[in-house]
Amino acid sequence: MDQHETINPSILYYGTPVLILSTLNEDGSTNLSPLSSSWALGDCLVIGLGIQGKAYENLRRHPECVVNLPDASMWRKVESLGRYTGTYPVPEEKKQMGYEFCSEKFKAAGLTAQDSTLVQPQKIAECPLQIEASVQHIRTPEHTPYMAVVEVKALKVHAQQKLISGPNKIDPAKWDPLIYNFRHYFGLGERQGENFRAE
Ligand SMILES: Cc1cc2nc3c(=O)[nH]c(=O)nc-3n(C[C@H](O)[C@H](O)[C@H](O)COP(=O)(O)O)c2cc1C
């Protein structure tokens, strides 16, 4: 068995699906923020969000969002949003990291805005899965004051028809999430097996 070493990684993005979060700007337009820190259980989703970003500011003012899930083929679109923030002026710390202001993220990434059914922020037409959601809690952990833990409730899930294998079912063989793995984009590899409760 391989030996382990203790390390202090500067990033700990250990491979989670990318999402693009739609939030409502003060002028009624929609901001898009690429994120990867999230998990979902039942209708509860939890998102890790930097407090210097526009998404955080928007969610505090207007507690609705859409979790748009791009598939692996969309990594360039995600990355084309990568250097932007909807916060103006750009916070000094983010400026030093190379971030620039952008107020029209749909246009910047060549994505299509689609009205949502239950929430005000618009969803992304190209994303195969779109989850309209409402914010339940926002908490800032004491040990990481620069980020917030945002708990949202899924209100409505939209799935592209090609992914649907039966009533209320997504076919896991057809859904190809985009995985953010230590800042590199991956698709899924081969199926290895299944859980005893898999359908
Ligand atoms: C693939 C990807 C994943 C990211 N994951 C996160 C994340 O989980 N949480 C976060 O706060 N920022 C994350 N970021 C950085 C944000 O996208 C960045 O802070 C951006 O400026 C947010 O946009 P906004 O300020 O308009 O909300 C990620 C960026 C990329 C490209």
The ligand as a Gaussian input file, in Angstrom:
#p B3LYP/6-31G(d) Opt

LIG

0 1
 C      -15.247000      26.077000     -11.776000
 C      -15.254000      27.112000     -10.682000
 C      -15.624000      26.749000      -9.397000
 C      -15.679000      27.710000      -8.383000
 N      -16.132000      27.323000      -7.144000
 C      -16.401000      28.269000      -6.227000
 C      -17.078000      27.929000      -5.019000
 O      -17.431000      26.783000      -4.769000
 N      -17.360000      28.935000      -4.145000
 C      -17.015000      30.234000      -4.404000
 O      -17.321000      31.119000      -3.595000
 N      -16.351000      30.574000      -5.526000
 C      -16.056000      29.633000      -6.453000
 N      -15.456000      29.990000      -7.624000
 C      -15.043000      31.384000      -7.823000
 C      -16.216000      32.281000      -8.229000
 O      -16.724000      31.893000      -9.482000
 C      -15.751000      33.739000      -8.294000
 O      -15.564000      34.200000      -6.976000
 C      -16.671000      34.676000      -9.044000
 O      -16.124000      35.956000      -9.019000
 C      -18.064000      34.699000      -8.487000
 O      -18.855000      35.592000      -9.278000
 P      -19.694000      36.759000      -8.577000
 O      -18.729000      37.590000      -7.775000
 O      -20.296000      37.529000      -9.715000
 O      -20.704000      36.070000      -7.715000
 C      -15.327000      29.046000      -8.634000
 C      -14.908000      29.393000      -9.935000
 C      -14.890000      28.446000     -10.944000
 C      -14.466000      28.867000     -12.330000

